[in-house]
Amino acid sequence: MSLYSATSLKDALDLTHTQVRDFFSSEAFERFNKNKEIDYKLKNAVNQRLDNVIKGLGVINKTIANVRR
């Protein structure tokens, strides 16, 4: 609970099973998970593009090395 809300660890440990279940099955928590997934996908897309740029630079480097021979 303390990882997903502004609840201290002590307060989170004092919650009942029903309160925790209700929190994790709430619409707000579903939106939170969807936003985290969207954030992950965006970061992954940026990382893939950067990876492609790095691979492209490697190809350019090899081409220049072959031309100089």
mmCIF file of the N, C-alpha and C atoms, coordinates in Angstrom:
data_MODEL
# 
_entry.id   MODEL 
# 
loop_
_atom_site.group_PDB 
_atom_site.id 
_atom_site.type_symbol 
_atom_site.label_atom_id 
_atom_site.label_alt_id 
_atom_site.label_comp_id 
_atom_site.label_asym_id 
_atom_site.label_entity_id 
_atom_site.label_seq_id 
_atom_site.pdbx_PDB_ins_code 
_atom_site.Cartn_x 
_atom_site.Cartn_y 
_atom_site.Cartn_z 
_atom_site.occupancy 
_atom_site.B_iso_or_equiv 
_atom_site.pdbx_formal_charge 
_atom_site.auth_seq_id 
_atom_site.auth_comp_id 
_atom_site.auth_asym_id 
_atom_site.auth_atom_id 
_atom_site.pdbx_PDB_model_num 
ATOM 1   N N  . MET A 1 1  ? 0.813   -1.193 0.000   1.00 0.00 ? 1  MET A N  1 
ATOM 2   C CA . MET A 1 1  ? 0.000   0.000  0.000   1.00 0.00 ? 1  MET A CA 1 
ATOM 3   C C  . MET A 1 1  ? 0.857   1.257  0.000   1.00 0.00 ? 1  MET A C  1 
ATOM 4   N N  . SER A 1 2  ? 1.928   1.214  0.785   1.00 0.00 ? 2  SER A N  1 
ATOM 5   C CA . SER A 1 2  ? 2.741   2.429  0.870   1.00 0.00 ? 2  SER A CA 1 
ATOM 6   C C  . SER A 1 2  ? 3.440   2.738  -0.455  1.00 0.00 ? 2  SER A C  1 
ATOM 7   N N  . LEU A 1 3  ? 3.585   1.733  -1.322  1.00 0.00 ? 3  LEU A N  1 
ATOM 8   C CA . LEU A 1 3  ? 4.198   1.976  -2.632  1.00 0.00 ? 3  LEU A CA 1 
ATOM 9   C C  . LEU A 1 3  ? 3.246   2.675  -3.594  1.00 0.00 ? 3  LEU A C  1 
ATOM 10  N N  . TYR A 1 4  ? 1.950   2.493  -3.419  1.00 0.00 ? 4  TYR A N  1 
ATOM 11  C CA . TYR A 1 4  ? 0.975   3.002  -4.366  1.00 0.00 ? 4  TYR A CA 1 
ATOM 12  C C  . TYR A 1 4  ? 0.165   4.187  -3.859  1.00 0.00 ? 4  TYR A C  1 
ATOM 13  N N  . SER A 1 5  ? 0.312   4.546  -2.610  1.00 0.00 ? 5  SER A N  1 
ATOM 14  C CA . SER A 1 5  ? -0.447  5.671  -2.075  1.00 0.00 ? 5  SER A CA 1 
ATOM 15  C C  . SER A 1 5  ? 0.419   6.441  -1.096  1.00 0.00 ? 5  SER A C  1 
ATOM 16  N N  . ALA A 1 6  ? -0.092  7.536  -0.626  1.00 0.00 ? 6  ALA A N  1 
ATOM 17  C CA . ALA A 1 6  ? 0.658   8.365  0.324   1.00 0.00 ? 6  ALA A CA 1 
ATOM 18  C C  . ALA A 1 6  ? 0.437   7.861  1.752   1.00 0.00 ? 6  ALA A C  1 
ATOM 19  N N  . THR A 1 7  ? 0.569   6.551  1.919   1.00 0.00 ? 7  THR A N  1 
ATOM 20  C CA . THR A 1 7  ? 0.353   5.918  3.211   1.00 0.00 ? 7  THR A CA 1 
ATOM 21  C C  . THR A 1 7  ? 1.694   5.487  3.782   1.00 0.00 ? 7  THR A C  1 
ATOM 22  N N  . SER A 1 8  ? 1.920   5.790  5.038   1.00 0.00 ? 8  SER A N  1 
ATOM 23  C CA . SER A 1 8  ? 3.163   5.345  5.658   1.00 0.00 ? 8  SER A CA 1 
ATOM 24  C C  . SER A 1 8  ? 3.123   3.827  5.813   1.00 0.00 ? 8  SER A C  1 
ATOM 25  N N  . LEU A 1 9  ? 4.275   3.233  5.964   1.00 0.00 ? 9  LEU A N  1 
ATOM 26  C CA . LEU A 1 9  ? 4.347   1.787  6.104   1.00 0.00 ? 9  LEU A CA 1 
ATOM 27  C C  . LEU A 1 9  ? 3.583   1.313  7.329   1.00 0.00 ? 9  LEU A C  1 
ATOM 28  N N  . LYS A 1 10 ? 3.712   2.047  8.422   1.00 0.00 ? 10 LYS A N  1 
ATOM 29  C CA . LYS A 1 10 ? 3.005   1.673  9.653   1.00 0.00 ? 10 LYS A CA 1 
ATOM 30  C C  . LYS A 1 10 ? 1.493   1.699  9.430   1.00 0.00 ? 10 LYS A C  1 
ATOM 31  N N  . ASP A 1 11 ? 0.993   2.762  8.802   1.00 0.00 ? 11 ASP A N  1 
ATOM 32  C CA . ASP A 1 11 ? -0.441  2.855  8.537   1.00 0.00 ? 11 ASP A CA 1 
ATOM 33  C C  . ASP A 1 11 ? -0.898  1.784  7.550   1.00 0.00 ? 11 ASP A C  1 
ATOM 34  N N  . ALA A 1 12 ? -0.064  1.485  6.578   1.00 0.00 ? 12 ALA A N  1 
ATOM 35  C CA . ALA A 1 12 ? -0.418  0.456  5.599   1.00 0.00 ? 12 ALA A CA 1 
ATOM 36  C C  . ALA A 1 12 ? -0.530  -0.908 6.268   1.00 0.00 ? 12 ALA A C  1 
ATOM 37  N N  . LEU A 1 13 ? 0.355   -1.179 7.206   1.00 0.00 ? 13 LEU A N  1 
ATOM 38  C CA . LEU A 1 13 ? 0.302   -2.467 7.902   1.00 0.00 ? 13 LEU A CA 1 
ATOM 39  C C  . LEU A 1 13 ? -0.903  -2.573 8.829   1.00 0.00 ? 13 LEU A C  1 
ATOM 40  N N  . ASP A 1 14 ? -1.452  -1.434 9.240   1.00 0.00 ? 14 ASP A N  1 
ATOM 41  C CA . ASP A 1 14 ? -2.623  -1.431 10.120  1.00 0.00 ? 14 ASP A CA 1 
ATOM 42  C C  . ASP A 1 14 ? -3.948  -1.589 9.358   1.00 0.00 ? 14 ASP A C  1 
ATOM 43  N N  . LEU A 1 15 ? -3.919  -1.507 8.039   1.00 0.00 ? 15 LEU A N  1 
ATOM 44  C CA . LEU A 1 15 ? -5.152  -1.628 7.252   1.00 0.00 ? 15 LEU A CA 1 
ATOM 45  C C  . LEU A 1 15 ? -5.666  -3.066 7.276   1.00 0.00 ? 15 LEU A C  1 
ATOM 46  N N  . THR A 1 16 ? -6.966  -3.185 7.152   1.00 0.00 ? 16 THR A N  1 
ATOM 47  C CA . THR A 1 16 ? -7.562  -4.517 7.114   1.00 0.00 ? 16 THR A CA 1 
ATOM 48  C C  . THR A 1 16 ? -7.455  -5.085 5.704   1.00 0.00 ? 16 THR A C  1 
ATOM 49  N N  . HIS A 1 17 ? -7.642  -6.377 5.608   1.00 0.00 ? 17 HIS A N  1 
ATOM 50  C CA . HIS A 1 17 ? -7.594  -7.048 4.314   1.00 0.00 ? 17 HIS A CA 1 
ATOM 51  C C  . HIS A 1 17 ? -8.650  -6.471 3.376   1.00 0.00 ? 17 HIS A C  1 
ATOM 52  N N  . THR A 1 18 ? -9.811  -6.184 3.890   1.00 0.00 ? 18 THR A N  1 
ATOM 53  C CA . THR A 1 18 ? -10.903 -5.630 3.081   1.00 0.00 ? 18 THR A CA 1 
ATOM 54  C C  . THR A 1 18 ? -10.545 -4.253 2.533   1.00 0.00 ? 18 THR A C  1 
ATOM 55  N N  . GLN A 1 19 ? -9.929  -3.416 3.352   1.00 0.00 ? 19 GLN A N  1 
ATOM 56  C CA . GLN A 1 19 ? -9.530  -2.082 2.893   1.00 0.00 ? 19 GLN A CA 1 
ATOM 57  C C  . GLN A 1 19 ? -8.489  -2.176 1.782   1.00 0.00 ? 19 GLN A C  1 
ATOM 58  N N  . VAL A 1 20 ? -7.547  -3.069 1.943   1.00 0.00 ? 20 VAL A N  1 
ATOM 59  C CA . VAL A 1 20 ? -6.507  -3.239 0.919   1.00 0.00 ? 20 VAL A CA 1 
ATOM 60  C C  . VAL A 1 20 ? -7.121  -3.783 -0.365  1.00 0.00 ? 20 VAL A C  1 
ATOM 61  N N  . ARG A 1 21 ? -7.996  -4.775 -0.253  1.00 0.00 ? 21 ARG A N  1 
ATOM 62  C CA . ARG A 1 21 ? -8.654  -5.346 -1.431  1.00 0.00 ? 21 ARG A CA 1 
ATOM 63  C C  . ARG A 1 21 ? -9.472  -4.281 -2.151  1.00 0.00 ? 21 ARG A C  1 
ATOM 64  N N  . ASP A 1 22 ? -10.203 -3.475 -1.392  1.00 0.00 ? 22 ASP A N  1 
ATOM 65  C CA . ASP A 1 22 ? -11.004 -2.407 -2.003  1.00 0.00 ? 22 ASP A CA 1 
ATOM 66  C C  . ASP A 1 22 ? -10.124 -1.390 -2.719  1.00 0.00 ? 22 ASP A C  1 
ATOM 67  N N  . PHE A 1 23 ? -8.993  -1.076 -2.140  1.00 0.00 ? 23 PHE A N  1 
ATOM 68  C CA . PHE A 1 23 ? -8.081  -0.126 -2.767  1.00 0.00 ? 23 PHE A CA 1 
ATOM 69  C C  . PHE A 1 23 ? -7.564  -0.664 -4.106  1.00 0.00 ? 23 PHE A C  1 
ATOM 70  N N  . PHE A 1 24 ? -7.096  -1.914 -4.098  1.00 0.00 ? 24 PHE A N  1 
ATOM 71  C CA . PHE A 1 24 ? -6.524  -2.476 -5.319  1.00 0.00 ? 24 PHE A CA 1 
ATOM 72  C C  . PHE A 1 24 ? -7.575  -2.804 -6.376  1.00 0.00 ? 24 PHE A C  1 
ATOM 73  N N  . SER A 1 25 ? -8.831  -2.901 -5.999  1.00 0.00 ? 25 SER A N  1 
ATOM 74  C CA . SER A 1 25 ? -9.874  -3.144 -6.989  1.00 0.00 ? 25 SER A CA 1 
ATOM 75  C C  . SER A 1 25 ? -10.610 -1.860 -7.379  1.00 0.00 ? 25 SER A C  1 
ATOM 76  N N  . SER A 1 26 ? -10.130 -0.726 -6.903  1.00 0.00 ? 26 SER A N  1 
ATOM 77  C CA . SER A 1 26 ? -10.802 0.547  -7.183  1.00 0.00 ? 26 SER A CA 1 
ATOM 78  C C  . SER A 1 26 ? -10.498 1.044  -8.598  1.00 0.00 ? 26 SER A C  1 
ATOM 79  N N  . GLU A 1 27 ? -11.372 1.904  -9.085  1.00 0.00 ? 27 GLU A N  1 
ATOM 80  C CA . GLU A 1 27 ? -11.192 2.508  -10.405 1.00 0.00 ? 27 GLU A CA 1 
ATOM 81  C C  . GLU A 1 27 ? -9.958  3.409  -10.436 1.00 0.00 ? 27 GLU A C  1 
ATOM 82  N N  . ALA A 1 28 ? -9.699  4.084  -9.332  1.00 0.00 ? 28 ALA A N  1 
ATOM 83  C CA . ALA A 1 28 ? -8.535  4.972  -9.256  1.00 0.00 ? 28 ALA A CA 1 
ATOM 84  C C  . ALA A 1 28 ? -7.240  4.175  -9.413  1.00 0.00 ? 28 ALA A C  1 
ATOM 85  N N  . PHE A 1 29 ? -7.181  3.006  -8.801  1.00 0.00 ? 29 PHE A N  1 
ATOM 86  C CA . PHE A 1 29 ? -5.972  2.181  -8.916  1.00 0.00 ? 29 PHE A CA 1 
ATOM 87  C C  . PHE A 1 29 ? -5.826  1.641  -10.334 1.00 0.00 ? 29 PHE A C  1 
ATOM 88  N N  . GLU A 1 30 ? -6.932  1.311  -10.990 1.00 0.00 ? 30 GLU A N  1 
ATOM 89  C CA . GLU A 1 30 ? -6.881  0.866  -12.386 1.00 0.00 ? 30 GLU A CA 1 
ATOM 90  C C  . GLU A 1 30 ? -6.344  1.976  -13.282 1.00 0.00 ? 30 GLU A C  1 
ATOM 91  N N  . ARG A 1 31 ? -6.807  3.218  -13.060 1.00 0.00 ? 31 ARG A N  1 
ATOM 92  C CA . ARG A 1 31 ? -6.291  4.359  -13.835 1.00 0.00 ? 31 ARG A CA 1 
ATOM 93  C C  . ARG A 1 31 ? -4.803  4.545  -13.568 1.00 0.00 ? 31 ARG A C  1 
ATOM 94  N N  . PHE A 1 32 ? -4.391  4.394  -12.306 1.00 0.00 ? 32 PHE A N  1 
ATOM 95  C CA . PHE A 1 32 ? -2.982  4.510  -11.947 1.00 0.00 ? 32 PHE A CA 1 
ATOM 96  C C  . PHE A 1 32 ? -2.157  3.492  -12.735 1.00 0.00 ? 32 PHE A C  1 
ATOM 97  N N  . ASN A 1 33 ? -2.625  2.254  -12.782 1.00 0.00 ? 33 ASN A N  1 
ATOM 98  C CA . ASN A 1 33 ? -1.906  1.209  -13.523 1.00 0.00 ? 33 ASN A CA 1 
ATOM 99  C C  . ASN A 1 33 ? -1.866  1.505  -15.014 1.00 0.00 ? 33 ASN A C  1 
ATOM 100 N N  . LYS A 1 34 ? -2.964  1.995  -15.575 1.00 0.00 ? 34 LYS A N  1 
ATOM 101 C CA . LYS A 1 34 ? -2.988  2.332  -16.997 1.00 0.00 ? 34 LYS A CA 1 
ATOM 102 C C  . LYS A 1 34 ? -2.011  3.464  -17.304 1.00 0.00 ? 34 LYS A C  1 
ATOM 103 N N  . ASN A 1 35 ? -1.948  4.465  -16.431 1.00 0.00 ? 35 ASN A N  1 
ATOM 104 C CA . ASN A 1 35 ? -1.006  5.570  -16.621 1.00 0.00 ? 35 ASN A CA 1 
ATOM 105 C C  . ASN A 1 35 ? 0.427   5.088  -16.528 1.00 0.00 ? 35 ASN A C  1 
ATOM 106 N N  . LYS A 1 36 ? 0.703   4.170  -15.597 1.00 0.00 ? 36 LYS A N  1 
ATOM 107 C CA . LYS A 1 36 ? 2.053   3.608  -15.481 1.00 0.00 ? 36 LYS A CA 1 
ATOM 108 C C  . LYS A 1 36 ? 2.410   2.824  -16.740 1.00 0.00 ? 36 LYS A C  1 
ATOM 109 N N  . GLU A 1 37 ? 1.446   2.093  -17.286 1.00 0.00 ? 37 GLU A N  1 
ATOM 110 C CA . GLU A 1 37 ? 1.697   1.322  -18.500 1.00 0.00 ? 37 GLU A CA 1 
ATOM 111 C C  . GLU A 1 37 ? 1.970   2.245  -19.685 1.00 0.00 ? 37 GLU A C  1 
ATOM 112 N N  . ILE A 1 38 ? 1.208   3.323  -19.796 1.00 0.00 ? 38 ILE A N  1 
ATOM 113 C CA . ILE A 1 38 ? 1.436   4.300  -20.862 1.00 0.00 ? 38 ILE A CA 1 
ATOM 114 C C  . ILE A 1 38 ? 2.812   4.923  -20.718 1.00 0.00 ? 38 ILE A C  1 
ATOM 115 N N  . ASP A 1 39 ? 3.179   5.269  -19.498 1.00 0.00 ? 39 ASP A N  1 
ATOM 116 C CA . ASP A 1 39 ? 4.506   5.843  -19.232 1.00 0.00 ? 39 ASP A CA 1 
ATOM 117 C C  . ASP A 1 39 ? 5.605   4.859  -19.626 1.00 0.00 ? 39 ASP A C  1 
ATOM 118 N N  . TYR A 1 40 ? 5.413   3.579  -19.288 1.00 0.00 ? 40 TYR A N  1 
ATOM 119 C CA . TYR A 1 40 ? 6.391   2.554  -19.651 1.00 0.00 ? 40 TYR A CA 1 
ATOM 120 C C  . TYR A 1 40 ? 6.517   2.456  -21.170 1.00 0.00 ? 40 TYR A C  1 
ATOM 121 N N  . LYS A 1 41 ? 5.387   2.458  -21.876 1.00 0.00 ? 41 LYS A N  1 
ATOM 122 C CA . LYS A 1 41 ? 5.418   2.331  -23.328 1.00 0.00 ? 41 LYS A CA 1 
ATOM 123 C C  . LYS A 1 41 ? 6.128   3.515  -23.975 1.00 0.00 ? 41 LYS A C  1 
ATOM 124 N N  . LEU A 1 42 ? 5.891   4.718  -23.445 1.00 0.00 ? 42 LEU A N  1 
ATOM 125 C CA . LEU A 1 42 ? 6.567   5.898  -23.989 1.00 0.00 ? 42 LEU A CA 1 
ATOM 126 C C  . LEU A 1 42 ? 8.075   5.816  -23.776 1.00 0.00 ? 42 LEU A C  1 
ATOM 127 N N  . LYS A 1 43 ? 8.481   5.436  -22.583 1.00 0.00 ? 43 LYS A N  1 
ATOM 128 C CA . LYS A 1 43 ? 9.916   5.307  -22.303 1.00 0.00 ? 43 LYS A CA 1 
ATOM 129 C C  . LYS A 1 43 ? 10.542  4.214  -23.151 1.00 0.00 ? 43 LYS A C  1 
ATOM 130 N N  . ASN A 1 44 ? 9.813   3.128  -23.346 1.00 0.00 ? 44 ASN A N  1 
ATOM 131 C CA . ASN A 1 44 ? 10.319  2.044  -24.172 1.00 0.00 ? 44 ASN A CA 1 
ATOM 132 C C  . ASN A 1 44 ? 10.478  2.493  -25.628 1.00 0.00 ? 44 ASN A C  1 
ATOM 133 N N  . ALA A 1 45 ? 9.532   3.284  -26.120 1.00 0.00 ? 45 ALA A N  1 
ATOM 134 C CA . ALA A 1 45 ? 9.622   3.792  -27.490 1.00 0.00 ? 45 ALA A CA 1 
ATOM 135 C C  . ALA A 1 45 ? 10.842  4.695  -27.657 1.00 0.00 ? 45 ALA A C  1 
ATOM 136 N N  . VAL A 1 46 ? 11.090  5.546  -26.683 1.00 0.00 ? 46 VAL A N  1 
ATOM 137 C CA . VAL A 1 46 ? 12.271  6.421  -26.740 1.00 0.00 ? 46 VAL A CA 1 
ATOM 138 C C  . VAL A 1 46 ? 13.540  5.583  -26.734 1.00 0.00 ? 46 VAL A C  1 
ATOM 139 N N  . ASN A 1 47 ? 13.583  4.572  -25.868 1.00 0.00 ? 47 ASN A N  1 
ATOM 140 C CA . ASN A 1 47 ? 14.769  3.707  -25.801 1.00 0.00 ? 47 ASN A CA 1 
ATOM 141 C C  . ASN A 1 47 ? 14.996  2.969  -27.113 1.00 0.00 ? 47 ASN A C  1 
ATOM 142 N N  . GLN A 1 48 ? 13.926  2.512  -27.754 1.00 0.00 ? 48 GLN A N  1 
ATOM 143 C CA . GLN A 1 48 ? 14.072  1.821  -29.037 1.00 0.00 ? 48 GLN A CA 1 
ATOM 144 C C  . GLN A 1 48 ? 14.594  2.769  -30.108 1.00 0.00 ? 48 GLN A C  1 
ATOM 145 N N  . ARG A 1 49 ? 14.117  3.991  -30.100 1.00 0.00 ? 49 ARG A N  1 
ATOM 146 C CA . ARG A 1 49 ? 14.607  4.966  -31.087 1.00 0.00 ? 49 ARG A CA 1 
ATOM 147 C C  . ARG A 1 49 ? 16.085  5.279  -30.854 1.00 0.00 ? 49 ARG A C  1 
ATOM 148 N N  . LEU A 1 50 ? 16.460  5.444  -29.599 1.00 0.00 ? 50 LEU A N  1 
ATOM 149 C CA . LEU A 1 50 ? 17.873  5.691  -29.296 1.00 0.00 ? 50 LEU A CA 1 
ATOM 150 C C  . LEU A 1 50 ? 18.731  4.497  -29.701 1.00 0.00 ? 50 LEU A C  1 
ATOM 151 N N  . ASP A 1 51 ? 18.219  3.296  -29.487 1.00 0.00 ? 51 ASP A N  1 
ATOM 152 C CA . ASP A 1 51 ? 18.940  2.096  -29.894 1.00 0.00 ? 51 ASP A CA 1 
ATOM 153 C C  . ASP A 1 51 ? 19.144  2.083  -31.400 1.00 0.00 ? 51 ASP A C  1 
ATOM 154 N N  . ASN A 1 52 ? 18.111  2.478  -32.154 1.00 0.00 ? 52 ASN A N  1 
ATOM 155 C CA . ASN A 1 52 ? 18.240  2.544  -33.607 1.00 0.00 ? 52 ASN A CA 1 
ATOM 156 C C  . ASN A 1 52 ? 19.255  3.594  -34.045 1.00 0.00 ? 52 ASN A C  1 
ATOM 157 N N  . VAL A 1 53 ? 19.297  4.712  -33.340 1.00 0.00 ? 53 VAL A N  1 
ATOM 158 C CA . VAL A 1 53 ? 20.285  5.752  -33.653 1.00 0.00 ? 53 VAL A CA 1 
ATOM 159 C C  . VAL A 1 53 ? 21.696  5.219  -33.412 1.00 0.00 ? 53 VAL A C  1 
ATOM 160 N N  . ILE A 1 54 ? 21.889  4.521  -32.303 1.00 0.00 ? 54 ILE A N  1 
ATOM 161 C CA . ILE A 1 54 ? 23.209  3.968  -31.992 1.00 0.00 ? 54 ILE A CA 1 
ATOM 162 C C  . ILE A 1 54 ? 23.612  2.935  -33.044 1.00 0.00 ? 54 ILE A C  1 
ATOM 163 N N  . LYS A 1 55 ? 22.672  2.080  -33.441 1.00 0.00 ? 55 LYS A N  1 
ATOM 164 C CA . LYS A 1 55 ? 22.970  1.092  -34.489 1.00 0.00 ? 55 LYS A CA 1 
ATOM 165 C C  . LYS A 1 55 ? 23.307  1.788  -35.800 1.00 0.00 ? 55 LYS A C  1 
ATOM 166 N N  . GLY A 1 56 ? 22.575  2.852  -36.120 1.00 0.00 ? 56 GLY A N  1 
ATOM 167 C CA . GLY A 1 56 ? 22.852  3.606  -37.338 1.00 0.00 ? 56 GLY A CA 1 
ATOM 168 C C  . GLY A 1 56 ? 24.225  4.245  -37.316 1.00 0.00 ? 56 GLY A C  1 
ATOM 169 N N  . LEU A 1 57 ? 24.621  4.761  -36.161 1.00 0.00 ? 57 LEU A N  1 
ATOM 170 C CA . LEU A 1 57 ? 25.962  5.340  -36.040 1.00 0.00 ? 57 LEU A CA 1 
ATOM 171 C C  . LEU A 1 57 ? 27.038  4.272  -36.225 1.00 0.00 ? 57 LEU A C  1 
ATOM 172 N N  . GLY A 1 58 ? 26.765  3.069  -35.756 1.00 0.00 ? 58 GLY A N  1 
ATOM 173 C CA . GLY A 1 58 ? 27.712  1.969  -35.964 1.00 0.00 ? 58 GLY A CA 1 
ATOM 174 C C  . GLY A 1 58 ? 27.863  1.633  -37.434 1.00 0.00 ? 58 GLY A C  1 
ATOM 175 N N  . VAL A 1 59 ? 26.749  1.644  -38.173 1.00 0.00 ? 59 VAL A N  1 
ATOM 176 C CA . VAL A 1 59 ? 26.792  1.374  -39.610 1.00 0.00 ? 59 VAL A CA 1 
ATOM 177 C C  . VAL A 1 59 ? 27.586  2.464  -40.325 1.00 0.00 ? 59 VAL A C  1 
ATOM 178 N N  . ILE A 1 60 ? 27.336  3.710  -39.950 1.00 0.00 ? 60 ILE A N  1 
ATOM 179 C CA . ILE A 1 60 ? 28.078  4.829  -40.556 1.00 0.00 ? 60 ILE A CA 1 
ATOM 180 C C  . ILE A 1 60 ? 29.569  4.692  -40.260 1.00 0.00 ? 60 ILE A C  1 
ATOM 181 N N  . ASN A 1 61 ? 29.897  4.339  -39.034 1.00 0.00 ? 61 ASN A N  1 
ATOM 182 C CA . ASN A 1 61 ? 31.295  4.178  -38.640 1.00 0.00 ? 61 ASN A CA 1 
ATOM 183 C C  . ASN A 1 61 ? 31.965  3.072  -39.457 1.00 0.00 ? 61 ASN A C  1 
ATOM 184 N N  . LYS A 1 62 ? 31.294  1.960  -39.651 1.00 0.00 ? 62 LYS A N  1 
ATOM 185 C CA . LYS A 1 62 ? 31.859  0.863  -40.438 1.00 0.00 ? 62 LYS A CA 1 
ATOM 186 C C  . LYS A 1 62 ? 32.026  1.279  -41.900 1.00 0.00 ? 62 LYS A C  1 
ATOM 187 N N  . THR A 1 63 ? 31.057  2.017  -42.419 1.00 0.00 ? 63 THR A N  1 
ATOM 188 C CA . THR A 1 63 ? 31.127  2.479  -43.818 1.00 0.00 ? 63 THR A CA 1 
ATOM 189 C C  . THR A 1 63 ? 32.312  3.407  -44.011 1.00 0.00 ? 63 THR A C  1 
ATOM 190 N N  . ILE A 1 64 ? 32.499  4.326  -43.097 1.00 0.00 ? 64 ILE A N  1 
ATOM 191 C CA . ILE A 1 64 ? 33.632  5.263  -43.200 1.00 0.00 ? 64 ILE A CA 1 
ATOM 192 C C  . ILE A 1 64 ? 34.955  4.510  -43.074 1.00 0.00 ? 64 ILE A C  1 
ATOM 193 N N  . ALA A 1 65 ? 34.991  3.531  -42.181 1.00 0.00 ? 65 ALA A N  1 
ATOM 194 C CA . ALA A 1 65 ? 36.220  2.739  -42.020 1.00 0.00 ? 65 ALA A CA 1 
ATOM 195 C C  . ALA A 1 65 ? 36.536  1.973  -43.294 1.00 0.00 ? 65 ALA A C  1 
ATOM 196 N N  . ASN A 1 66 ? 35.512  1.433  -43.973 1.00 0.00 ? 66 ASN A N  1 
ATOM 197 C CA . ASN A 1 66 ? 35.738  0.702  -45.210 1.00 0.00 ? 66 ASN A CA 1 
ATOM 198 C C  . ASN A 1 66 ? 36.167  1.624  -46.336 1.00 0.00 ? 66 ASN A C  1 
ATOM 199 N N  . VAL A 1 67 ? 35.663  2.833  -46.387 1.00 0.00 ? 67 VAL A N  1 
ATOM 200 C CA . VAL A 1 67 ? 36.019  3.791  -47.440 1.00 0.00 ? 67 VAL A CA 1 
ATOM 201 C C  . VAL A 1 67 ? 37.487  4.212  -47.274 1.00 0.00 ? 67 VAL A C  1 
ATOM 202 N N  . ARG A 1 68 ? 37.951  4.334  -46.067 1.00 0.00 ? 68 ARG A N  1 
ATOM 203 C CA . ARG A 1 68 ? 39.333  4.781  -45.803 1.00 0.00 ? 68 ARG A CA 1 
ATOM 204 C C  . ARG A 1 68 ? 40.351  3.709  -46.126 1.00 0.00 ? 68 ARG A C  1 
ATOM 205 N N  . ARG A 1 69 ? 39.939  2.479  -46.300 1.00 0.00 ? 69 ARG A N  1 
ATOM 206 C CA . ARG A 1 69 ? 40.906  1.393  -46.582 1.00 0.00 ? 69 ARG A CA 1 
ATOM 207 C C  . ARG A 1 69 ? 41.363  1.428  -47.972 1.00 0.00 ? 69 ARG A C  1 
# 
